[in-house]
Amino acid sequence: MISSATLADSIQRLRLGERATLAQAMTLVESQHPRHQLLSTQLLDAIIPFTGNALRLGITGTPGAGKSTFLEAFGMLLIRKGLRVAVIAVDPSSPISGGSILGDKTRMTELARADAAFIRPVPSSGHLGGASQRARELMLLCEAAGFDVVIVETVGVGQSETEVASMVDCFLSLQIAGGGDDLQGIKKGIMEMADLIIINKDDGDNRANVAITRHMYDSALHILRRKYDEWQPQALACSALEKRGIEEIWQAIIDFKTCLTASGRLEKVRQQQAVDWLQKQAEEEALHLLFACSDFDRYFQQTLRSVRNHDLSPRTGLRHIREFIQHHYFD
């Protein structure tokens, strides 16, 4: 474990790309221990000048879309091109069992064994927002360690897509062709967030379905308002199983980066993401401090009981809480 005595040496080792040091740095940043919080802040402050050079990708996909197979084929393609690839898996946990929904890291065996790759799952324990906040800092550690492409992946449930889209340069949504109205299988919000929609499993008897689905998505993307004026989102098809179409997806990502870099948009997006991250962290910290006040916590629990017993409406309860905060902390 990194300590205050070894921090300077650990930063040097991290800059050299040592995988063991990167893993230790991630463990430190993930820790909620008060003593580790200060140390992780010092670590992150020290590496900031060495971040920002990697391409940040977000990949989401509903269970069954073949995301693990795609990530392995895509990651190995990048490695063959001489790039170092890090995968941060924001992994929502089952609200019932607490276990992993994805549980698929062991299926990316070839990528996991590659010297030029690094895979790190980030379990959320049912609170995706917190995991996503940590994922951004883990991404910075990967950049400081010299990785060329950092991929943040999540399963397409809840607010996971929004969380991931808010921390990356290019956001990919992995889909599959199915029966019936395929456009019903993807939320409109994802269509508006995605820079590229990838229809996987373009193989065997499914190729005709994929061609139809790709055309439907492509038509829909041209109707929706663009996320960026400079970029027209695209629908592409691939077979991760047969490793076909992966090169075309990488080229589309390069075109996206080139387009947004030339216009100056990419830098502005990253600046706004950093500001948004700070604001969200500040809000969470303020809430934490508020609930740490015993008088507020008692009043809050009392109000909850009144609402539960139908003595107060939720709206009246909220008004009481607002007035309590105003009177006790701001007047």
N, C-alpha and C positions, 0 to 999 in steps of 0.2 A: 504494500500500500504506500502511496506517495505521502510523505510527511513534509513539514516545514523545512527540515534539515536537508531533504533530498529534492526539494522542489526545483531548484535551479538546474540540477543534473537531469531531472526527469524531463524538463522542458527541452533541453538539448537532445536527449534521446528521442523525444517525441518528434522533434524537427527532423531527425534522421530517419523517421518512419518506422521505428521499432514497434512491432505489433503488441508485444507484451506491455510496453509503456503506454501505448494508446489504450489498451484495455483497462489498465490501472487508472488512467486519467478519466476514462468514462465512468468507472466505478466511483471515483471521487466526486465527479459532477452530479451523479445520480443520488449520492448519499444525502439524507435529510438530517444527519447529525450536525448540531450547531458548530462544532469544532471543524467539521469538514466544509461547512458553508463558506467560511472565511478563506480557507485554503483554496477551494475551487474557484472563488472569485479572483484570487491572486493569479491562479493558473490561467484563467480565461483572459484576464487583462494582459498577461504576458504574451499570449499567442495571437491576440487580435491583429497585430501588424502582419502576421503571416497567413491570414485567412482571406477569402474572397477570390482566390484564383481558380477554384474548382467549378465545374458545371453542376448545378444543383437540379436534380430531377425528382419529381414526385410521381409515384405510380400507385394507382388504386385499381381494384377489380373485385367484383363480387365473387364469393366462393364458387369454385367450379370453372372460373374463367381461365385457368391454367397459368396463374400468375407466377408460381414458383418455377415452372418449366420455362416461361418467357424470361424471367429474370436471369435464370442460369444461362440460357442461350444468348441473351443480350449482353450479360456481363462477360461471358467468355469471348464474344466478338470484340468487345472493347479491349480486353486483355491482349488478344491477338494483334490489335492495332498499337500495342505498346503503352496502353493506359492502365493506371491503377484505379481500382473500383472499390468503393465502400458502400455497403447496404445497411441502412438503419431501418429496422422493421418495427414500426409503431404498431404494437400488437394488442388490440382490445381483448380483455379477458371476459369469460363467461360470467354474467351476473349471478348465475345459479351456483356453478361449481368453483368459480374463480380461476379455472384453468384457461389455457390459451385457446382462442378460437382458431388461429392459424395453425400453429404447431407444425409448420412445414419447413423449418430451417434445415432439418435433416434431409429434405428432398433435394436441396441444392448442393449435392455432395461434391460435384466437380468444381463449382465455384468456391465452395467453402475450403477446398484443399489447395486452391491456387494461391501462390505466394503474393500475387499482385491484387488479391481481393481480401476484403475484411467484412464480416457480417456480424451485426450486433442487434439482437432483439431488444425491444424496449417494452416490457409488459406494462399495461396501464392500470391493472387492478380495478377495472371498472370506471376509471376516470381518465378518459382519453385526453382531455385538455392538458392535464399535468404532464402526461407522457409526451405530448407534442411540444410542450415548452422545453422539456429536457432534450428532445430530439434535435431542436435547433442548436443547442449548445454542443451536442455530440457531433453534429454536422461540422461545426467550427473546429472541433478537435481533429476530425478527419482531414479537413483542409490544411490545418497546420502540419499534419503528418505527411503531407505531400500527395494526397489522393487527387486524381484528376477529375473524377466523376463521383459525386456522392448522391446515392439514390435513397430517398425516403419512401418507404412503401407502407401501405396499410390496406386492410380489407375494407371493402366498400359498405360499411355499416355506420349508422348514426351520423355524427358530424365529422367523421374521420377525414373525409375528402376535403372539407373546408379547412380543417386544421392543417393538413399537409400542403394544400394549394397555397396557403398563406406564408410558406417558408421556402418555396423553391422557385427556380427560374422558369422551368417548363413542366407542365402538369399533364400526365398521360392517364387516360382512363381505358382500362382493358375490359373488353366486352366479348361476348360470344353470340353467334347467330342462333336464334331459337325459332320455335314455331309461332305463328300468329303475328301480332303487331309488335315488332321488335323495339320500336321506339318507346313502348310502354315500359320496357325493361330498364330504362335509364332515366334518372330524375332530370328534370329540366335544368336544375341548378348545376348538375354535373356537365351538361352540354355547354352551359355558359362558362364554366370554370376551365374546361379541358382545352388545352392547346393542341392536343392530338388525341383522337379516339382510335384505339387499336382493336380490330376484330380478330381475335385469336382463333385457332383451330381451323384454319383454312386448309383442310386436308381431307382426303378420302371422299366419302359421299356428301360431305358438308360444304364442298367448295361452291356449289350453286347457291346455297342459302347465304353463305358469306358474301358472295358478290351482290346479292339483292340487299342484304343488310347494310353493306358498305355504301351502296348507292343511296339508301334511305337516310343514313346518318349524314352523308356528305351534303345531300339536299337540305336537310334540316340545319346544318351548320351554316349554310349560306343564307338562310332566312334569319337566323338569330343575330342579334346585335353583337358585333365583335368585342372581344375582351380588350384587344389592342387594335388601334387603327392600322398599325403596320403589319399585322399578321392575320391571315385567313386560316382559322383552324381546319384541320384535314381529318378525314377518316381513312385509315390505312388497314390493310389486311396482312396477316402473317400466319405461318404455322411454326410455332415454337418447337413443336415435336420434330418437325422435319428441318428446322432451322432455315426456313425460307421466308423472305420478306423482312428479316431482321436488319439487314444492311440498309434497306430503304427507309426504315424507321429511324435509324441512326442519322442518315443523311437529312431527313426532315427535321430532326432535332438540331443538327448543325445549321440548317437554313434558318430555323427559328432564332437561334442564338445570334447568328450573323445579322439578321434583320433587326432585332431589338437592340443589339450593341451599336450598330451603325446610327440608329436614331437617337441613342442616349436613353432609351426607355428602360433598358435592363438595369442601369445604375440607379435610376429613380425608383424602380420597383423594389430593389434591394434596400434602398434607404428607407422607404415607407414601411417595408416589412420589419426593419429593425425598430422603427418608432412604434409600430403596432405591438411588437413583442414587448417592448418596455412598458407600454400603457397597460397591456393585459397583466403583466407581472406585477405592476404597481397596484392594480385593482385587487388582485388576489392577495397581495401582501397586506393591503389596507383591511380587507375582510378578515384575514387571519388575526390581525392586531385587534380588530373590533370584537371578535368573538372570544379573544383572550381576556377581555375585560369582564370580570365576574358580575358586575352590576348589569351590564348589557345582556350577558348570557342568561341571567336569571329572568330579566324582563322578557327576553325573547322566548324562553321556554314557557313562561306564564302566558304569553300571548298565543303561543301555539296551542296550549291546553284550552284556552278560551275559544279558539277557532274550531278545534276538534270537538268541543262540547256544544258547538253551535251558539255560543254566547256572543260571539262576534263573527261578522262576515270576514272573509279573507281580505277584502279591500279595506275594511275598517281596521283590521289588525295591522295591515301595512301602514296605514296612516298613523296609528299609535306608535309603531316602531320608528317611523320617520320623525315624529314629534319628539320621541324620547332621545334619539340621536342628536337632533337639533338643539334640544334644551340642555343635555348633559355635556356635549362636546364642542358646541359651536357658539352658544349664546354667551 
